[in-house]
Amino acid sequence: MTQTLALFIDAYRELNARKMFWITLILSGVVVSTLLIIGVVDNPESTTSFDSQHIKVMFWETPIPLPLGMDLEDILKGTFVYLGIGVWLTWAAAILALISTAGIFPDFLSAGAIDLVLHKPIGRLRIFLTKYVGGLLFVALQVTVFSTAAFAIVGFRAGAWEPAFFLAIPLVVAFFSFLFCVSALVGTITRSAITSLLVTMLFWVLLFAFNTADEVLSMPRVTNEIYVEKLDEKLIELRNADDANSKIRVPVVEKQLVEATESRDLWRKWHSLIYGIKTVLPKTGETISLLERQLIEKADLPDTTNNNNNKNLPSISSKMAAVGVRTADVIVRMEDIYLNRTVTWILGTSFIFEAFVLSLACWVFCRRDY
């Protein structure tokens, strides 16, 4: 236990010595300081309730009206969720963290550094896992400081003490760990910090590509599924009608149904393929979406995260519109699909991937001669 603690202390000292750690921490302070400079001011020239209050940034009163039904508390919470989590912690800070931690294993495996540790009575597996957890400390400390500062600022400024802000700590660390395990594996194999960083960034781009493909393919799949359902209903209606015009239209609708069913099955096939691949890969995008949904729900903010999956409204053809397919129905069906993806699927399968990659990295670390 004492030896493990010594390794953790050494990992902390290593992080503390890295300039990138302090640069990221300072930038986190700059980002969270936006919660201090954003305010709300009354508009004396207002003649309607729509623009009775404007958003204020430091000493500058912006022309942006405060959305109806929102107050300073909502503005500060929204800034934390959409800017702090959605932009800073999961993009900019994550990239800086990958840059800073990419050299942990290559530097450790360099001549002299590992020899000193291996001479001690410590198992190689424990050494590797301690180093890995030490790397996660980089993100854990950053997110803890960021969330605590945001919690205090929103509490003192708006009187809203929101414990939900601390949900960012475990979920952002989990999000980063899905990438860091790849960095650890590549760093252990190649002993190159640059290679480790490049491969990890490429892997992140690959995850983003599959996530985008999932979103893009789900839209025509859902649209065609609803189209087939509407055609089924229309066909039943026409067959039960007594007028001659309805009887004439039955073969036309039957042909449309066959074509629509083939199109639906094709989109299902490709979307299911992407979904299957995503199942065995870590879900970085869904992990952050899960965090944002939880924060929005617990902070009583309007939910706009689902719309991120529908940036482009589905294209409804005239044939589809003629049988009752509506854009709103497609969007609601897609939102239900994403909201019904369970925490077990999002996090459970991601942790299984991480465990597999870490097991492989541990095997390489333990079997290699140094």
N, C-alpha and C positions, 0 to 999 in steps of 0.2 A: 504493500500500500504506500509506504514511504517513497519507494522508487517511482511508482506511478505518479505520485504527487510531484516529485522532483521533475519528471518529464513534462508535466503540465506547466509547472513554473518556468521551465526552460522554453516551452512553447510560447508562454505569455511574454517572456523577455524577448523572444525572437520577433513576435508581432509588434511589441513595443518599440523595437529598434527599427522597424520598417517605416520609412517615411510615408509610404502609401497609406498606412493605417491612420496616421495623423492627418494626412491630406483628406482622406475620405471622411474622417470624423469632423474636420473643420467644414467641409462642404455640406455634411449633414446638418451642422449648426446653421449654415446659411439657408438651407432649404426650410428647416423648421422655423427659422426666424420670420418666414412669410406669415406665420400665424400671429406674429406680433404687429405687423404693419398693415394687415387687412382689417378694415373696420366698416361700419355702417353709419351714414350721416343722413339727417333729414333734409329733404329738398324743399325749401320755402316757396319755390316758384311752381310747385306741383299743383295741378288742378284735378288730378285723378289719383286713385289709389295705386295705379300701376307703377307710377314713378315717384311715389311719395318719399321713398328712400333710395339713396344711391350707395354703391360700394365705394369705399374710400381706401386708398393705398398711401400709407404714411400721411403726408399733408396734402395729397392731391385727391380731389373729389372727382372720380371718374364719371363719365356720362352713362355708365352701366347701371340700370335700375335694379334694385333688389327684387328677385323673383317673388311673386305673390306667395304668401304663406310661409316664407322663410325669414329667419332672423340671424343675428350675429352667430349664435351657436351653430346653426345649420351651415353657415358659410365656412366657419372654422373647421367643422367636422368634414365637410365636403372637400376642403383644401387638403386635409390630412389624407383622406381616402384616395382622391383622384390624382393629386400631385405627389404627396409623400409616398404613398404605396404604389400607385399605378405607374408613376414615371421614375421617381428617384430610387427607391429601394429595389425595385424589380428590374431596372434597366441600367441606369448610370452607376449606381452604387454596386450592383452585381458585377458589372464589367470591371470596375476598379478592384473589387474583391478577388475576382479571378486572376487579374494581373498580379496582385500582391501575393496570392497563395500558390500560384503556379510553380514557384521555385521551392516550395517547402520540401518536397521529396527529392527532386534533383539535387538541391543543395545538401540535404542530409546524406544522400548516397555518395556524395563526393568523397574523394580520398581523405581520410583523417577524421571526418565528422562521424561517420558511422562506426569506424574502428573503435573509437573511444567509448561508444555506447555498448557495442557488442562484447566488450571485455567485461562488462558488468553482468551480474547474474540476473538478467531480465530476459524473458522470452521474446522472440522476434515478433510474434503475433501481438503481444501487448505493446511493444515499441511502435509497431505500425499503426494500431488502432489509436494509441495515445496521440501520435502525430496527426492522425486524421481528425480526431476530435479537436485537437489544438487548432487545426486550420478552420474548423467551424466556429471557433471562438471569435475569429475575426468578424464574422457576420453577426454572431449573437451579441457581441458587445456593441456593435454599431447600431443594430436594430433596437436593443434595449435602451441605449442612450436616446435615440431618436424618438421612440415611443413614450418614454418617460417625460422627455421635454414637451412633446405634444400634449400629453395627458395633463401636465401642470399648466401649460399656457392656456389651453381651452378651459381648464377648470377655473383658473384665476380670472380670465377675461370674460367668460360667458357663464360661469357658475355651473358648468356641466362637467362633472367628474365621470369620465367615460372609461370604465375598466376594459371595454371591448377593444380599446387601442392596443392593449397588450397581447391580443390575439396575433398581432403582426410578428411577434417574436418567434413562436414555434413554427408558424407557417412559412415565413420568409427564410428561416434557417433550413427548413425542409426543402423549400424550392432551391436554395443554393446547394444543398447537399446532393441533389440529383445531378448537378453539373460537376461538383467538386469530386465526386467519386470517379468520374471519367478522367478528370485532371490527375487524380492520384494514381490511377492505373497507368496512364500514358507516361507520367513522370517517373514511375517506378521502372517501366520497361525501357524508356529511352534515355533517362537521366538528363533530359533537356527541358528547361523551363519554357523555352520558346515553343518547342514542339507540343508540349503539354497544353499551353495556352491556345495555340492555333487549332489543335484537334478538338479541344473543348468548345471553342467558339464555333467551329464548323458543326459540331454535334448540336449545339444550341440552335444554329440556323436550321439544321435538319428537323429538329423538334418543331420549330416555328413553321416550317414548310408543311409538315404533316398536319399541324393544327389548322393552318390556313386551308389545306385541302379538305379537311373534315368539314370546315365551315362552308366552303364553296360547294362541295358535293351534296351536303345535306339539304341545301336550298332547293335544287331541282328534284331531289328525291321526295321531299315533303310535298312540293307543289304537285308532282305527278301522282303521289298517293292520294291527295285530296281530290285531284281531277278524276281518278278512277272511282273513288267513292261517290262523287257527284254523278258520274256517268251511270253507275249502278243504280242510284236512286232515280235518275231520269229514265232509264230503261224500264224499271219496274212501273213507273208512272205511265209511260207510254203503252206498255203492254196491258195495263189495267183500264186504259181509256177505251171508250166505245166509238169515237169518231174516226172516220177514214183517214184524216190527215195524220193522226197519231200512229196509225198502223203503217202508213207509208214511211214515217220517220224511224221506225224501229230498226230496219237494216242499216240505216246510216249511223245511228247511235251505236249499234252493235260493232260496226267496223271501227268507229272511233274508240270504243272500249278495248278492242283487241290491240289497236295501235298504242293506246295509252298504257295498257298493261305491259306491253313489251318495253316501252320506254321506262316505266316505273321499275321493272325488274332489272333493266340495264343500270339505272342509277343506283338501285339498291346494291347491285353486285359491286360496283366500284366504291361506293361509300362504305360498304361492309368490309372491303379489303383494307381501306385506309383505317377504319375503326379498329380492325383486328391488329394492324401494325401498331397503332397508337396504344392498344391495350398492353402490349409488352414493353412499351417505352415509358419513361417518366413523363408526367403531365405537368410541365412547368406552367403553361398557360392556364389550365384548369385549377391548379393549386392557388394561383393568385386570384383567379375569378372567385374561387371559394372564399378566400380571405375577404375580398371586396364585398361579396354578398353578405357575409356574416357581419362585417363592420357596418354596412348600410342598414341591415335589418336592426342591429342592436343600437345604432345611433339615430334611428328614425329618419333616415335620409331617403329621398326619392331614388328608386332603383333604375339606374341607366346601364348597368353592367350587361344585362341581357342583350341590349341593343348593340353591344360591341360585336356580337355574333351575327348581326344582320346589318352590316354597314351599308350594303346595297339592297334596296328593296327588291323582292322577287319579281321577275318579269311574268306578267299574266297575259297570255295570248287571248285573242278575241274568242277563240273556240272554248278556252277554259272559262273565261268570264261569262260566256253564254249559258253555261250550265251551273253557274253560281260559285265558281272559285274566286275567292277574294284575298287580297294582299294581307289583310288583317288576320284571316284564318291561318295563312301560312306562317306569319310571324308568331302567332300564339302557339301553334304546334311546334315550331322550332324552339321557342323559349321553354316549352314543357320538356322537350327532349334534353336540353342542356341542364335544366334545373333538376331533372330526375336522374342525372348521373351521380351516383352515390359517392359519399366520402370514401367508402371501401374501394370503389373502382378507381377514384382519382388518386388517393394517397396509398392505398394498400398495394396496388400493382406497381406504383412508382417505387415504393420501398422494397418490393421484391426485386425489381431491376437493380436498385442500388446495392442490395445485399449480394446479388450475383456478381456485379462488377467489383465490389469490395472483396468478395471471396477470391476472385481471380487475382486481384492485386496482392492480397495477402499471400496467396500461393506463390506468386512470382517473388515476392519479397523474402519469404521464408526459405525458398528453395535455392535462391541465387547465392553464389559464392562471392564474398566481398574481400 
